[in-house]
Amino acid sequence: MNTINNSEVEVWKDVVGFEDYYEVSNTGKVRRKDHITVYKNGARARFSQTILKPSVFKKGYLMVYLSVKSKKKTKAVHRIVAEAFIPNPENKETVNHKDLDKTNNHVSNLEWLTNEENIQHSIDNGMYKVRGIRNRNRRKKEKGVYLSDYYGVSFDKVYNKWFSQITVNGKKVFLGYFDDESDAAQAYINKATEINQNETLQLSKENSRIL
């Protein structure tokens, strides 16, 4: 949830791509500017300044509908804030919530990350269930398979190799055998990143539709 201290000054900047129509604040609020829109048929409409009420969209992110001349576009609030307030010189593609609260879109809670860094942040903070470090002798499972310290990685005693697998749409996808445990873990991270990129691309396509 976005909060603002009594001593904090709320700063407003133009929404990137909608500079004449909308503003976003450092606390995560989005508002429509007081403006006059002239339509193709010559009609004019006056819009007063209004704070937009966000909707909870996929995976709990807050989204707003930005409307210009009867055309609407859905956009994530955290991306609006980041694009306006946080420099991104390395062109990283993902905006991360540092405290894992997807509704806390205060600028201090956001940062630009690569998809891989974003997934690693989730793993480090328990969003993906990471297996605890245990004694090797206590890791034995059925059929000679041992668990790893890395999520999605196990050791196959029969083949004497590490392997990784990931669950996609309820089905386990085998990612291969590896001599090194860290290589198996990296294969899992790469696949998780690929899945995350595909979901991000799909969401971007949906958000770009003109209604």
C-alpha positions in Angstrom: 0.0 0.0 0.0 1.3 3.5 -0.8 1.9 5.7 2.2 3.1 9.3 2.5 4.6 10.8 5.7 3.4 14.2 6.9 6.8 15.7 6.1 7.1 14.1 2.7 6.5 16.3 -0.3 4.4 14.7 -3.0 6.0 15.3 -6.4 4.1 15.1 -9.7 5.6 14.4 -13.1 4.1 13.9 -16.5 3.2 10.3 -17.5 5.7 9.3 -20.2 3.8 9.1 -23.5 0.8 10.9 -22.1 2.4 14.2 -21.1 -0.5 16.4 -22.1 -3.1 14.4 -20.3 -1.8 12.6 -17.2 0.6 13.0 -14.2 2.0 10.5 -11.7 3.3 11.2 -8.2 6.3 9.8 -6.3 3.8 8.0 -4.0 2.2 6.0 -6.8 -0.9 8.1 -7.6 -1.9 8.8 -11.2 -4.2 11.7 -12.0 -5.8 13.1 -15.1 -4.8 16.7 -15.9 -7.3 19.5 -16.2 -7.4 19.9 -20.0 -9.5 20.4 -23.1 -9.6 17.7 -25.8 -10.5 18.6 -29.4 -11.8 15.6 -31.4 -11.5 15.0 -35.1 -15.0 16.2 -35.8 -14.2 19.5 -34.1 -16.1 18.7 -30.8 -14.4 19.9 -27.6 -14.6 18.4 -24.2 -13.3 19.7 -20.9 -11.8 17.3 -18.4 -11.2 18.2 -14.8 -8.2 17.1 -12.7 -9.1 13.6 -11.2 -7.1 11.0 -9.3 -7.5 7.7 -11.1 -8.7 4.6 -9.2 -6.5 1.7 -10.1 -7.7 -1.9 -10.7 -6.0 -5.0 -9.5 -4.8 -6.8 -12.6 -2.9 -10.0 -13.3 -0.8 -11.3 -10.5 -1.9 -8.5 -8.1 -0.4 -5.5 -10.0 -2.3 -2.2 -9.9 -3.3 -1.0 -13.4 -5.0 2.2 -14.6 -6.8 3.0 -17.9 -5.3 6.1 -19.7 -7.8 7.6 -22.1 -7.0 10.0 -24.9 -9.6 11.1 -27.4 -11.8 8.0 -26.8 -8.8 5.6 -27.0 -7.9 3.7 -23.9 -4.7 2.0 -22.9 -4.1 -0.2 -19.8 -0.8 0.5 -18.0 0.8 -0.8 -14.8 1.2 1.9 -12.1 4.6 0.7 -11.1 5.9 1.1 -14.6 4.4 4.6 -14.9 6.2 5.6 -11.7 9.5 4.1 -12.7 9.4 5.6 -16.2 8.8 9.1 -14.7 11.1 9.1 -11.7 13.8 6.4 -12.0 16.6 6.6 -14.6 17.2 3.4 -16.5 20.5 3.9 -18.4 21.0 0.2 -18.9 17.5 -0.2 -20.4 16.6 -3.0 -17.9 13.2 -4.4 -18.8 11.5 -5.1 -15.4 10.3 -2.9 -12.6 10.8 -4.7 -9.2 9.0 -4.1 -5.9 11.7 -4.2 -3.3 9.4 -5.2 -0.5 7.5 -7.7 -2.7 4.2 -5.8 -2.1 2.8 -5.3 -5.6 0.5 -2.5 -4.4 3.3 -0.4 -2.9 4.2 1.8 -5.9 6.1 4.4 -3.9 9.2 5.4 -5.9 11.4 4.4 -3.0 10.1 0.8 -3.3 10.8 0.4 -7.0 13.9 -0.4 -9.0 14.8 -1.4 -12.6 16.1 -5.0 -12.9 16.7 -7.4 -15.7 14.3 -10.4 -15.8 16.9 -12.6 -14.4 17.6 -10.2 -11.5 13.9 -9.9 -10.8 13.5 -13.7 -10.6 16.6 -13.9 -8.4 15.2 -11.2 -6.1 12.0 -13.4 -5.7 14.1 -16.5 -5.0 16.2 -14.6 -2.4 13.1 -13.4 -0.7 11.2 -16.6 -0.6 8.7 -16.0 -3.4 10.0 -19.2 -4.9 10.3 -21.9 -2.2 14.1 -22.4 -1.9 15.3 -25.6 -0.4 17.2 -25.2 2.8 20.8 -26.3 3.1 21.0 -29.8 4.5 23.6 -32.5 5.2 24.1 -34.5 1.9 23.5 -37.7 3.8 20.0 -36.5 4.7 19.0 -35.5 1.2 18.2 -38.9 -0.2 14.8 -39.3 -1.9 13.3 -42.2 -3.7 15.2 -44.0 -6.5 18.5 -42.6 -5.7 17.6 -38.9 -6.3 19.0 -36.2 -4.0 17.8 -32.7 -3.4 20.0 -29.6 -4.1 20.5 -26.3 -2.3 19.0 -24.7 -5.4 15.3 -24.7 -6.2 14.4 -27.0 -9.2 17.7 -28.9 -9.0 18.3 -32.5 -7.9 21.1 -35.1 -8.1 20.5 -38.4 -9.9 22.7 -41.1 -8.3 22.0 -43.5 -11.1 23.5 -41.2 -13.7 25.8 -39.4 -11.2 24.7 -36.1 -12.6 22.7 -33.0 -11.5 19.5 -32.2 -13.3 16.9 -29.4 -13.3 13.2 -29.2 -14.1 10.6 -26.5 -13.9 6.8 -26.6 -13.6 5.0 -24.9 -16.5 1.2 -24.8 -16.6 1.1 -27.6 -14.1 3.5 -29.9 -16.0 7.1 -30.6 -15.2 9.6 -29.7 -17.9 12.9 -31.5 -17.8 15.9 -29.1 -18.5 18.7 -31.6 -18.8 21.6 -33.3 -16.9 24.6 -31.4 -15.8 28.0 -32.2 -14.3 27.9 -29.1 -12.1 25.2 -28.3 -9.7 25.4 -24.5 -10.4 25.0 -25.2 -14.2 21.8 -27.0 -13.5 20.6 -24.1 -11.3 21.5 -21.6 -14.1 19.4 -23.7 -16.5 16.5 -23.3 -14.2 17.0 -19.5 -13.9 17.3 -19.2 -17.7 14.1 -21.1 -18.3 12.3 -19.1 -15.5 13.5 -15.9 -17.1 12.3 -17.0 -20.5 8.8 -17.8 -19.1 8.8 -14.4 -17.3 9.8 -12.6 -20.5 7.0 -14.3 -22.4 4.4 -13.4 -19.7 5.7 -9.8 -19.7 5.5 -9.7 -23.5 2.0 -11.1 -23.5 0.9 -8.6 -20.8 2.5 -5.8 -22.8 0.5 -6.8 -25.9 -2.7 -6.9 -23.9 -1.9 -3.5 -22.3 -1.2 -2.0 -25.7 -4.6 -2.9 -27.2 -6.7 0.1 -28.2 -10.2 -0.5 -26.8 
